[in-house]
Amino acid sequence: MPIDRILTIAGAMSALLLIAGMIAGRTNSAWRIWPAPPVGSVKSFIFWTLFRTANIAALVIAVERVLSAPFNALTPFRVGLAGIAFLAGIAYVYTLWSLGRKATYCQASGLATEDVYRWTRNPQYSTAILAFTTLGLAAWSLDATGLAGAVVLVYAMMARTEEPWLEARYGTAYLKYKADVPRFFNARHAVSELRALLSEKVPAFAGGHRNKR
């Protein structure tokens, strides 16, 4: 069996299992796989294995389809989408660094509300969704685009699934933050933040104090 087919099947199965697990976890806490269970637990190992498999498979297949696509009238459009995906990927890495490894793995305390978290409650998910959406469209093949779409759905469900956990953990502080900042991205909120920055009503974006989740 060709390696790309193996990756596609593994990635699709991983994404479907993640989606099913998050749906089950919302109805029965005993099945909860996100937010991630304690590091070292079986459920934590299963979640991160499936999550990484889905992401890596989608990335590899999509990049391969983009690089092997024939040159035609759509090539500039596909190159542009791939460029956006690349920039979104860099932004994703920055958001991971901004939050920190422990908080990413749901180990740290403290609600992050500064830096990129002033613009969106879920900068990792927002940038990842943008990256996989544009990369999947640039690949424009049934396997790559479909797999990228499944990974986008995983990220979207992670954002929604973790909110009750955050509300229970941080109470009114998170509810206030939730009311002020959009889940992913909101143009009106972004313009408001930009105006505030330009008028120096809030600390500069790069110099704001960072809290940890």
trRosetta pair geometry for C-beta under 8 A, 3 or more apart (Angstrom, degrees):
i j d omega theta_ij theta_ji phi_ij phi_ji
1 5 5.4 -109 173 80 97 124
1 6 5.6 115 114 -58 116 94
2 5 4.7 89 67 6 88 103
2 6 7.1 -153 98 -7 46 86
3 6 5.4 -52 -149 36 38 114
3 7 6.2 38 154 -19 69 104
4 7 5.6 -51 -146 38 33 112
4 8 6.3 37 153 -23 65 105
4 61 6.0 113 -154 -114 91 91
4 64 6.6 -131 -106 93 122 158
4 143 7.3 88 154 120 103 157
5 8 5.5 -51 -145 35 33 114
5 9 6.3 31 156 -16 65 105
5 143 7.9 -92 -106 -125 55 154
6 9 6.0 -57 -149 38 28 107
6 10 6.1 23 156 -15 65 112
7 10 5.8 -58 -141 42 29 109
7 11 5.9 27 160 -18 66 111
7 56 8.0 -106 -151 115 109 83
7 57 4.4 173 177 -138 86 92
7 60 5.9 -86 -171 81 156 127
7 61 5.6 180 110 -57 124 105
8 11 5.9 -58 -143 39 24 108
8 12 6.1 21 160 -17 63 111
8 57 6.7 161 -84 174 26 118
8 61 5.9 93 -78 -97 83 153
8 143 4.6 -47 -121 -165 141 119
8 147 6.0 -119 -138 -63 74 138
9 12 5.9 -57 -143 39 26 108
9 13 6.1 23 160 -15 64 110
10 13 6.1 -57 -144 40 26 108
10 14 6.2 27 156 -20 62 110
10 53 5.6 -102 150 177 103 119
10 57 5.6 -173 85 -84 93 147
11 14 5.7 -57 -146 36 29 112
11 15 6.3 27 157 -17 65 107
11 53 6.3 -159 -97 142 55 79
11 54 5.0 107 -156 -130 72 48
11 56 7.6 -142 -94 73 107 62
11 57 2.7 -147 -66 94 120 143
11 58 5.4 155 -168 -45 144 70
11 61 7.1 -113 13 -3 158 134
11 147 5.0 40 113 -153 132 126
11 150 7.5 130 140 76 91 132
11 151 7.6 -40 179 -58 109 108
12 15 5.9 -55 -147 37 30 109
12 16 6.3 27 156 -17 65 108
12 57 7.9 -106 -19 119 55 147
12 146 7.5 7 -100 122 114 107
12 147 5.9 -90 -70 -106 81 89
12 150 6.2 110 -125 20 63 173
13 16 5.8 -56 -145 39 30 110
13 17 6.2 30 157 -18 65 108
14 17 5.9 -58 -148 38 28 109
14 18 6.4 30 154 -20 63 106
14 49 7.9 -128 -130 122 118 68
14 50 4.2 172 -158 -160 90 74
14 51 7.4 -158 165 -50 117 17
14 53 4.2 -177 -80 89 162 114
14 54 4.0 -147 102 -56 117 89
14 57 7.2 140 31 16 132 137
15 18 5.7 -55 -149 35 31 112
15 19 6.4 31 154 -18 65 106
15 50 7.9 171 -57 169 27 97
15 54 4.4 119 -63 -129 80 132
15 58 7.9 75 -58 -51 131 122
15 147 7.2 170 -10 -154 149 67
15 150 3.8 78 140 145 159 118
15 151 5.9 -95 -104 -72 128 56
15 153 7.3 84 179 65 115 103
15 154 5.4 -109 -143 -50 85 125
16 19 5.7 -53 -147 37 32 111
16 20 6.2 30 155 -16 66 108
16 150 7.2 -44 -53 -159 67 132
17 20 5.7 -53 -142 40 31 110
17 21 6.0 35 155 -22 65 108
17 50 5.4 -112 85 -136 118 145
18 21 5.6 -55 -145 36 28 113
18 22 6.4 24 158 -16 64 105
18 33 7.5 -130 -138 99 63 139
18 34 8.0 41 -165 -18 91 133
18 47 7.4 92 -116 -143 91 69
18 50 5.2 171 -61 131 97 128
18 51 6.4 103 -100 -79 140 69
18 54 6.5 -62 -4 -23 141 154
18 154 5.1 28 105 -127 138 116
18 157 7.8 144 133 75 94 134
19 22 6.1 -57 -149 36 28 106
19 23 6.5 28 153 -17 63 107
19 150 7.7 -93 -35 -166 132 87
19 153 6.4 6 -94 122 125 115
19 154 6.3 -99 -64 -92 83 73
19 157 6.2 127 -122 8 72 168
20 23 5.8 -56 -149 37 32 111
20 24 6.2 30 154 -17 66 108
21 24 5.7 -55 -145 39 30 110
21 25 6.1 32 155 -22 65 108
21 31 6.8 -153 -157 160 66 98
21 33 4.3 -4 155 19 128 141
21 34 7.6 93 115 2 108 94
21 47 7.3 -159 123 -100 158 86
21 50 7.9 121 5 70 146 164
22 25 5.5 -51 -142 36 33 115
22 26 6.7 38 156 -25 62 100
22 33 6.6 -90 -72 57 60 98
22 34 5.7 -22 -101 43 99 115
22 157 5.0 115 103 147 158 124
22 158 7.1 -106 -105 -79 150 53
22 161 4.8 -87 -162 -81 113 154
23 26 6.0 -54 -156 27 31 111
23 27 7.1 13 153 -4 62 107
23 157 7.9 -53 -53 -157 73 139
24 27 6.2 -70 -156 43 35 101
24 28 6.2 -36 169 44 73 99
24 31 4.1 -74 131 130 107 151
25 28 7.0 -85 -126 70 25 59
25 29 6.9 47 -166 -123 69 32
25 31 4.8 -133 -81 100 59 82
25 32 3.8 99 -149 -105 114 51
25 33 5.7 -129 -57 15 141 67
25 34 6.8 147 65 43 167 64
25 161 6.8 53 87 -159 122 126
26 161 6.4 -108 -70 -124 103 90
27 31 7.7 6 65 46 78 130
28 31 4.8 63 85 9 99 107
28 32 7.9 -142 103 -38 55 72
29 32 5.2 -12 -162 -27 53 119
32 35 7.7 4 165 49 117 55
32 37 7.0 130 103 -66 89 95
32 43 7.7 63 92 168 58 152
33 36 7.3 -6 166 -116 55 49
33 37 6.9 -56 -133 -16 44 101
33 43 5.5 -140 -112 180 78 105
33 46 6.9 -79 -133 90 126 106
33 47 4.5 166 176 -85 104 116
34 47 6.4 149 -60 -146 86 139
34 158 5.6 -74 157 -126 153 82
34 161 5.3 66 98 107 104 138
34 162 6.4 -69 149 -67 91 90
35 106 4.6 131 173 -107 114 149
35 161 7.7 179 -35 117 56 96
35 162 5.0 83 -59 -120 93 98
35 165 4.9 -149 0 114 122 172
36 39 7.6 39 133 -69 122 65
36 44 5.4 70 177 -124 99 87
36 47 5.6 -170 -120 90 87 152
36 48 7.1 39 -127 -53 133 95
36 105 6.1 -65 66 -166 148 60
36 106 4.8 174 49 22 90 131
37 41 4.7 -72 121 68 121 144
37 43 4.3 62 18 84 147 116
37 44 4.6 -121 73 -55 86 86
37 47 7.3 146 20 -2 89 137
38 41 4.9 92 69 -20 81 119
38 44 6.2 -96 84 -42 38 140
39 44 5.6 -167 -112 162 32 162
39 105 6.1 28 -69 161 116 132
39 107 6.7 -11 -16 -76 120 123
40 44 6.6 34 37 59 29 141
40 45 7.8 8 -164 -47 14 99
41 44 4.5 96 58 5 84 104
41 45 7.0 -149 94 -5 45 85
42 45 5.7 -56 -151 36 33 112
42 46 6.3 31 153 -19 67 106
43 46 5.6 -52 -145 37 33 111
43 47 6.2 35 156 -22 66 105
44 47 5.8 -53 -145 35 29 111
44 48 6.3 16 163 -7 65 109
45 48 6.5 -63 -144 43 24 100
45 49 6.1 25 159 -20 63 113
46 49 5.9 -61 -146 37 26 111
46 50 6.3 20 160 -13 64 110
47 50 6.1 -65 -152 40 26 105
47 51 5.9 23 156 -19 66 114
48 51 5.4 -52 -136 40 33 115
48 52 6.0 29 165 -15 67 107
49 52 6.3 -58 -144 39 24 103
49 53 6.2 25 157 -20 61 111
50 53 5.7 -58 -145 37 28 113
50 54 6.3 27 159 -18 65 107
51 54 6.1 -57 -150 35 26 108
51 55 6.4 19 156 -13 62 111
51 154 7.4 165 -123 163 77 142
52 55 5.8 -58 -144 41 32 110
52 56 5.9 26 162 -15 69 111
53 56 6.2 -59 -140 40 24 104
53 57 6.0 22 163 -17 63 114
54 57 6.1 -60 -143 39 23 109
54 58 6.2 20 161 -16 62 112
54 147 7.8 -169 -163 -176 74 93
54 150 7.1 -115 -159 112 118 106
54 151 5.4 160 150 -98 106 94
54 154 6.3 86 124 -19 157 166
55 58 6.0 -60 -147 38 25 107
55 59 6.2 22 158 -17 63 111
55 151 6.1 117 -94 -140 56 134
56 59 5.8 -58 -146 39 29 111
56 60 6.1 24 160 -16 66 110
57 60 6.1 -58 -142 38 26 106
57 61 6.1 18 164 -12 64 112
57 147 6.4 -104 119 -178 100 142
58 61 6.3 -60 -141 42 24 105
58 62 6.0 19 163 -15 63 115
58 132 6.2 10 141 -136 138 116
58 136 7.6 -35 -174 -79 107 101
58 144 7.5 112 -156 -155 61 61
58 147 4.5 -166 -105 132 83 104
58 148 5.0 130 -168 -86 115 57
58 150 7.4 -153 -86 63 128 91
58 151 4.5 -61 -32 -24 168 145
59 62 6.1 -63 -144 40 22 106
59 63 6.1 18 163 -15 63 112
59 135 7.5 -5 -122 139 58 160
60 63 6.1 -59 -145 38 25 107
60 64 6.2 24 158 -18 62 111
61 64 5.8 -59 -149 38 28 112
61 65 6.4 25 156 -18 65 108
61 139 7.4 57 125 -149 75 157
61 143 6.0 -104 178 125 139 105
61 144 4.6 -164 130 -100 99 83
61 147 5.9 53 65 54 145 151
62 65 5.8 -57 -148 37 31 109
62 66 6.4 31 154 -20 65 105
62 132 7.7 -173 -30 -144 168 67
62 135 4.6 69 148 146 145 105
62 136 5.8 -75 -115 -87 132 51
62 138 7.3 77 177 71 102 93
62 139 4.2 -107 -147 -50 71 144
62 144 4.3 133 -92 -168 60 113
62 145 7.7 107 -108 -67 97 43
62 147 7.4 -141 -49 76 95 108
62 148 5.5 67 -75 -63 136 123
63 66 5.7 -54 -148 35 32 112
63 67 6.3 25 157 -14 66 109
63 135 7.3 -28 -64 -166 65 121
63 139 7.8 -53 -36 -85 18 113
64 67 6.0 -59 -144 41 29 106
64 68 6.1 8 163 -3 65 116
64 144 7.7 -157 62 -88 83 131
65 68 6.2 -66 -136 48 26 99
65 69 6.4 51 157 -54 62 93
65 139 3.8 65 86 -156 127 97
65 140 7.4 -170 144 51 126 51
65 141 4.8 -129 -146 10 145 132
65 143 7.7 174 -65 72 139 94
65 144 4.3 -104 5 -25 151 159
66 69 5.9 -36 -154 -6 29 118
66 78 6.5 178 -139 164 88 113
66 82 5.4 116 -160 -92 148 132
66 135 7.2 -75 -46 -160 138 75
66 138 5.1 19 -105 129 117 107
66 139 5.2 -73 -52 -89 79 66
69 75 7.2 167 113 -106 116 80
69 78 6.3 -76 88 141 164 167
69 139 7.6 -165 -56 -146 123 41
69 140 7.5 64 -110 53 136 102
71 75 5.1 6 -145 -70 61 151
72 75 5.8 143 53 -30 45 95
74 77 5.1 -61 -165 46 64 116
74 78 5.6 63 139 -25 88 105
74 140 7.7 -33 143 24 147 166
75 78 5.7 -58 -143 39 31 109
75 79 6.1 32 158 -21 67 106
76 79 5.6 -54 -144 37 31 112
76 80 6.3 35 154 -22 64 105
77 80 5.7 -54 -152 33 30 114
77 81 6.6 29 151 -16 63 104
78 81 5.7 -51 -149 36 34 111
78 82 6.3 36 152 -19 65 105
78 137 8.0 -155 -120 123 69 72
78 138 4.6 112 -162 -151 75 75
78 140 6.9 -88 -106 1 117 122
79 82 5.6 -53 -147 38 32 113
79 83 6.4 38 151 -24 64 104
79 138 7.6 118 -59 -142 16 119
80 83 5.6 -51 -151 31 31 115
80 84 6.7 32 152 -17 63 101
81 84 5.7 -51 -152 34 35 111
81 85 6.4 37 149 -20 65 104
81 134 4.5 -168 -172 -176 83 87
81 135 7.2 169 142 -80 96 27
81 137 5.3 -115 -161 89 154 103
81 138 3.8 -171 95 -68 117 99
82 85 5.4 -51 -149 35 35 116
82 86 6.4 40 151 -23 65 101
82 134 7.3 -178 -75 139 22 99
82 135 6.5 70 -115 -113 61 67
82 138 4.4 132 -57 -160 79 164
83 86 5.6 -50 -150 31 33 113
83 87 6.6 28 154 -13 65 104
84 87 5.9 -57 -149 39 33 108
84 88 6.1 32 153 -18 66 109
84 130 7.2 -102 151 161 102 101
84 134 4.4 -109 89 -167 113 166
85 88 5.6 -56 -145 40 30 112
85 89 6.3 37 152 -25 64 104
85 130 7.6 -173 -108 130 53 71
85 131 4.8 90 -154 -155 70 61
85 132 7.5 101 -135 -62 109 18
85 134 4.2 -158 -61 91 87 107
85 135 3.8 105 -131 -59 156 88
85 138 6.5 -100 -11 5 137 139
86 89 5.6 -52 -152 31 30 115
86 90 6.8 31 151 -18 63 100
87 90 5.7 -49 -152 33 36 111
87 91 6.5 37 149 -17 65 104
88 91 5.4 -52 -149 38 36 114
88 92 6.3 45 148 -27 65 101
88 127 5.0 172 -174 -168 81 76
88 128 7.6 161 150 -81 108 16
88 130 4.2 -150 -130 101 147 107
88 131 3.7 -162 104 -70 118 80
88 134 6.7 133 9 30 143 131
89 92 5.4 -47 -149 28 34 117
89 93 6.8 35 152 -18 63 99
89 127 7.6 151 -84 156 18 105
89 131 4.8 105 -63 -128 71 139
90 93 5.8 -51 -154 32 35 111
90 94 6.6 36 148 -19 64 104
91 94 5.5 -53 -152 35 36 114
91 95 6.5 36 152 -21 67 102
91 123 7.8 -116 155 174 98 100
91 127 4.3 -149 102 -130 105 137
92 95 5.8 -54 -150 33 32 109
92 96 6.7 34 151 -19 64 103
92 124 6.3 74 -149 -145 78 60
92 127 4.0 -172 -73 114 75 124
92 128 5.2 92 -116 -67 133 71
92 131 6.0 -44 -30 -22 136 146
93 96 5.7 -53 -154 33 33 113
93 97 6.6 32 150 -16 65 105
94 97 5.6 -57 -151 38 34 111
94 98 6.1 39 150 -26 68 106
94 116 7.6 128 119 -47 104 147
95 98 5.3 -48 -144 32 35 118
95 99 6.5 27 159 -12 65 104
95 116 5.6 -98 -109 85 91 164
95 123 4.0 -162 -128 117 136 112
95 124 4.7 -169 116 -74 130 64
95 127 5.8 172 0 14 139 141
96 99 6.3 -61 -150 40 28 102
96 101 7.9 41 168 -84 92 56
96 104 6.0 28 -148 -88 82 144
96 124 6.2 82 -69 -107 71 113
97 100 7.5 33 -177 -75 31 40
98 112 7.9 105 134 -160 96 143
98 115 5.6 -157 -160 115 129 150
98 116 5.7 75 116 18 173 119
98 117 8.0 -176 136 -26 130 93
98 123 7.3 -3 63 79 141 148
98 210 6.4 -143 -174 -133 79 144
99 103 4.7 -126 163 87 93 125
99 104 5.5 112 102 -61 123 82
99 112 6.0 -66 -117 -59 82 166
99 124 7.1 -40 -6 -44 144 121
99 212 6.9 106 -171 -133 59 73
99 213 6.4 -12 -157 12 107 107
100 103 4.7 76 69 17 95 105
100 104 6.7 -157 92 -13 45 90
100 108 6.5 33 90 -11 128 158
100 212 5.6 -26 33 -120 138 117
101 104 5.6 -58 -149 33 29 115
101 105 6.6 10 159 -3 65 109
102 105 6.1 -70 -153 47 30 99
102 107 4.3 -89 -173 73 83 113
102 108 4.2 93 113 -43 109 104
102 212 7.3 26 80 -178 103 139
103 106 7.4 40 -173 -81 37 22
103 107 6.9 -105 -76 53 27 67
103 108 4.0 -51 -74 43 76 123
103 110 7.7 -68 -99 66 124 93
103 112 7.0 84 177 -37 157 126
103 212 4.6 -143 -65 -171 136 93
103 213 4.3 109 -163 52 114 83
104 124 7.6 121 -122 -79 98 160
106 213 7.7 -52 -114 117 50 111
108 212 4.4 -49 135 143 141 125
108 213 6.1 93 82 80 96 51
109 212 7.2 68 79 97 33 96
109 213 7.8 -73 -158 147 17 32
110 211 4.6 -142 160 175 112 97
110 212 4.3 65 73 67 123 66
110 213 6.4 -106 84 -86 64 10
111 166 7.7 97 -117 -162 104 102
111 170 4.9 72 -68 -122 129 152
111 173 5.7 173 17 127 159 123
111 174 6.1 -150 -121 -79 144 83
111 177 6.6 -158 158 -21 135 162
111 211 6.0 20 80 115 44 138
111 213 6.2 35 -122 -110 36 64
112 115 7.8 -45 -177 46 104 101
112 117 4.6 173 133 -52 92 163
112 210 6.7 -3 -136 -171 96 77
112 211 5.0 -169 -102 82 47 81
112 212 6.0 9 -67 -124 96 18
112 213 5.0 -54 -6 -47 101 83
113 117 5.2 -129 -139 116 17 124
113 118 6.9 66 161 -76 61 67
113 177 5.5 -111 -108 -120 116 128
113 181 7.7 -172 -145 -16 81 150
113 211 6.1 21 21 36 76 125
114 117 6.0 39 50 55 24 105
114 118 6.2 7 -146 -42 32 102
114 203 7.8 -1 -149 65 116 128
114 208 4.1 -162 -179 140 114 121
114 209 5.4 135 -7 78 176 55
114 210 5.3 -133 75 -96 114 45
114 211 6.3 110 12 6 103 82
115 118 6.8 166 73 0 19 96
115 205 6.8 82 -140 -180 51 66
115 206 7.7 48 -124 -122 89 27
115 208 5.1 -165 -60 70 59 116
115 210 5.3 2 -11 -92 129 98
116 119 5.8 -59 -167 35 53 109
116 120 7.0 -27 159 45 83 87
116 123 4.2 39 138 -86 126 160
117 120 7.2 -87 -132 73 37 49
117 121 6.8 42 -155 -123 80 35
117 123 6.5 -97 -77 -18 57 118
117 181 7.2 24 163 -176 65 168
118 181 6.7 -136 -164 -105 31 129
118 193 5.8 135 135 -132 108 135
118 202 7.7 140 -148 148 156 155
118 205 7.6 -132 48 -123 133 79
118 208 7.2 99 -25 9 132 179
119 123 7.1 70 71 -87 99 105
119 181 7.4 78 99 -150 9 109
119 185 7.3 2 152 -118 93 78
119 189 7.3 138 -152 122 52 107
119 190 6.1 44 -148 -105 98 81
119 193 5.9 -124 -94 51 76 172
120 123 5.1 129 74 -74 110 65
120 126 5.0 0 147 -28 165 155
120 181 6.6 154 -133 169 14 106
120 182 6.1 -41 -119 80 68 83
120 183 7.2 7 -165 124 84 25
120 184 5.7 -11 -148 178 124 22
120 185 5.4 -36 -87 -77 124 63
121 159 7.8 112 96 -158 102 105
121 177 7.0 117 -107 140 107 102
121 178 6.7 30 -90 -109 151 62
121 181 5.1 134 -56 110 84 112
121 182 6.8 -138 -1 101 94 35
121 183 5.3 -47 46 -126 118 38
121 184 7.9 -46 46 -50 80 28
122 125 4.0 -13 153 37 120 116
122 126 5.6 134 99 -26 79 89
122 159 4.6 -18 -91 -120 169 114
122 183 5.9 7 10 174 116 65
122 184 6.1 -35 61 -93 107 56
123 126 5.5 -55 -138 38 31 114
123 127 6.1 24 166 -13 67 108
124 127 6.4 -65 -149 41 24 101
124 128 6.1 18 158 -15 64 115
125 128 5.7 -60 -141 42 29 110
125 129 5.9 32 160 -23 67 108
125 155 4.6 156 -145 175 87 102
125 156 7.1 130 -179 -81 123 37
125 158 6.3 -166 -97 78 126 109
125 159 4.7 174 120 -64 177 115
125 184 6.9 -91 102 -107 103 88
126 129 6.0 -55 -146 34 24 110
126 130 6.5 22 155 -15 61 107
126 184 4.7 144 -98 -158 99 76
126 185 5.6 111 -145 -38 133 101
127 130 5.7 -54 -148 38 33 111
127 131 6.1 35 153 -22 66 108
128 131 5.6 -54 -145 36 31 113
128 132 6.2 18 162 -8 67 108
128 151 7.9 -107 158 144 107 105
128 152 8.0 177 125 -109 83 59
128 155 5.1 -171 96 -111 122 154
129 132 6.4 -60 -141 43 25 99
129 133 5.9 28 159 -22 63 113
129 152 5.2 86 -136 -142 76 88
129 155 5.2 -153 -67 94 88 142
129 156 6.6 80 -100 -60 131 85
129 184 7.1 -36 44 -139 150 129
130 133 5.9 -58 -141 37 25 112
130 134 6.2 13 166 -8 63 111
131 134 6.5 -66 -148 42 21 100
131 135 6.0 13 160 -12 62 117
132 135 5.7 -56 -134 45 30 109
132 136 5.8 35 162 -24 66 109
132 148 4.5 179 177 -165 90 91
132 149 7.9 179 140 -64 109 25
132 151 5.1 -125 -154 90 160 117
132 152 5.1 -163 94 -65 124 88
132 155 7.6 157 27 -1 140 139
133 136 6.0 -58 -147 36 22 110
133 137 6.5 17 156 -13 60 109
133 148 7.0 158 -87 147 25 115
133 149 7.9 69 -108 -95 64 61
133 152 5.7 76 -66 -97 83 143
134 137 5.8 -56 -146 40 32 109
134 138 6.2 35 153 -22 65 107
135 138 5.5 -52 -145 36 32 113
135 139 6.4 35 154 -21 64 103
135 148 6.0 -164 87 -125 90 145
136 139 5.7 -52 -148 34 31 111
136 144 6.2 180 -134 137 65 79
136 145 4.4 106 176 -129 92 56
136 146 8.0 171 -157 4 122 19
136 147 7.6 -166 -113 70 111 63
136 148 2.8 -157 -78 80 119 150
136 149 6.0 142 -177 -42 165 69
136 152 7.5 -80 -4 -27 148 124
137 140 6.3 24 -179 -65 40 83
137 145 6.7 76 -81 -121 35 107
139 144 3.7 -94 140 118 150 142
139 145 5.7 -166 81 -57 104 75
139 148 7.0 149 30 -18 134 140
140 144 7.7 0 36 76 19 116
140 145 6.0 41 -113 -58 25 131
141 144 4.6 61 59 26 99 104
141 145 5.9 163 60 -6 41 96
142 145 6.6 -58 -124 46 13 100
142 146 5.7 10 170 -15 55 121
143 146 6.1 -62 -140 41 18 108
143 147 6.1 13 163 -16 60 113
144 147 6.0 -59 -143 38 25 107
144 148 6.2 24 158 -17 63 109
145 148 5.8 -53 -144 38 29 111
145 149 6.3 34 153 -22 62 106
146 149 5.6 -55 -151 34 30 114
146 150 6.6 32 152 -21 64 102
147 150 5.6 -49 -151 32 35 113
147 151 6.6 34 151 -17 65 103
148 151 5.7 -54 -151 36 34 111
148 152 6.4 40 149 -22 65 103
149 152 5.5 -49 -149 33 34 115
149 153 6.6 37 151 -20 64 102
150 153 5.6 -51 -153 33 34 113
150 154 6.7 41 146 -23 64 100
151 154 5.3 -45 -152 29 38 117
151 155 6.7 37 151 -16 65 100
152 155 5.9 -54 -153 36 33 110
152 156 6.4 33 151 -18 66 107
153 156 5.6 -54 -145 38 33 113
153 157 6.2 31 156 -17 66 107
154 157 6.0 -60 -149 39 27 107
154 158 6.4 33 152 -25 64 105
155 158 5.5 -50 -148 30 33 115
155 159 6.7 35 154 -21 63 101
156 159 5.9 -52 -157 30 32 113
156 160 6.8 21 152 -8 64 107
157 160 5.8 -59 -148 43 37 106
157 161 5.7 36 156 -24 71 112
158 161 5.8 -57 -136 38 27 111
158 162 6.3 20 167 -17 63 110
159 162 6.7 -64 -149 33 20 103
159 163 7.4 35 153 -41 55 99
159 183 5.9 98 161 178 129 111
159 184 7.2 12 -160 -68 169 88
160 163 6.1 -44 -163 2 36 117
160 183 7.9 18 -77 -155 67 148
161 164 7.8 -55 179 25 39 96
161 165 7.8 26 137 -3 64 114
162 165 5.2 -61 -162 44 57 118
162 166 5.9 58 143 -24 83 104
163 166 5.6 -54 -144 37 35 110
163 167 6.2 37 157 -21 68 104
163 178 7.5 85 -149 -112 110 136
164 167 5.6 -52 -144 37 33 113
164 168 6.3 31 157 -17 66 106
165 168 5.9 -57 -148 38 28 108
165 169 6.1 20 156 -16 64 114
166 169 5.7 -60 -140 41 29 108
166 170 5.9 -19 176 21 68 112
166 174 5.0 171 146 -151 95 155
166 213 7.9 -51 -114 -151 106 115
167 170 7.1 -74 -126 55 17 77
167 171 7.1 70 178 -95 53 22
167 174 5.5 -143 -99 92 46 133
167 175 6.5 65 -130 -65 92 85
167 178 7.7 -8 -85 -30 94 151
168 171 7.7 14 -166 -66 17 61
169 174 7.3 72 71 -28 78 146
170 173 4.7 -88 164 69 101 105
170 174 3.8 103 85 -32 118 110
170 177 8.0 -10 120 21 142 130
171 174 6.6 121 59 23 26 94
171 175 7.0 -51 149 -4 41 106
172 175 5.2 -55 -142 40 39 115
172 176 6.1 42 159 -21 70 102
173 176 6.1 -55 -152 34 26 108
173 177 6.5 24 150 -15 61 110
174 177 5.4 -55 -145 41 36 113
174 178 5.9 43 153 -26 69 106
175 178 5.5 -50 -143 35 29 115
175 179 6.5 31 154 -20 61 105
176 179 5.8 -55 -151 34 31 111
176 180 6.5 19 154 -13 64 112
177 180 5.9 -67 -148 41 30 106
177 181 5.9 -21 173 22 71 113
178 181 7.1 -73 -121 54 19 77
181 189 6.8 119 -134 -173 49 149
182 185 6.2 76 94 -162 135 3
182 186 3.7 145 -39 -15 154 115
182 189 5.4 -167 -12 17 109 156
185 189 8.0 -157 -172 61 45 114
185 190 6.8 15 -168 -48 87 124
186 189 4.0 63 81 14 109 112
186 190 6.5 177 86 -15 54 85
187 190 5.5 -55 -145 36 32 113
187 191 6.3 33 157 -20 66 103
188 191 5.9 -52 -149 34 30 110
188 192 6.4 32 151 -20 62 107
189 192 5.5 -55 -150 36 33 115
189 193 6.4 33 154 -18 67 104
190 193 5.8 -54 -148 37 31 110
190 194 6.2 31 153 -20 65 108
191 194 5.6 -55 -146 37 31 112
191 195 6.3 32 155 -19 65 105
192 195 5.9 -54 -149 35 28 110
192 196 6.4 29 152 -19 63 107
193 196 5.6 -56 -150 36 32 113
193 197 6.3 33 153 -20 66 104
193 202 7.8 -51 -152 43 70 149
194 197 5.7 -52 -149 34 32 112
194 198 6.3 28 155 -17 65 108
195 198 5.8 -57 -145 39 31 109
195 199 6.2 15 160 -6 66 112
196 199 6.1 -66 -143 47 26 100
196 201 4.6 -84 -159 60 79 113
196 202 4.9 35 145 5 115 112
197 200 7.5 27 178 -75 33 36
197 201 7.9 -78 -59 43 19 75
197 202 6.3 -51 -83 62 57 98
197 204 6.8 82 -152 -127 98 48
197 205 6.0 0 -121 -41 142 94
202 208 7.8 1 152 -93 99 119
203 207 5.8 -119 167 89 107 92
203 208 4.6 135 94 -93 125 76
203 209 7.6 64 59 -2 169 73
204 207 4.4 49 69 28 103 107
204 208 6.9 -150 80 -40 48 75
205 208 6.5 -42 -159 -9 24 112
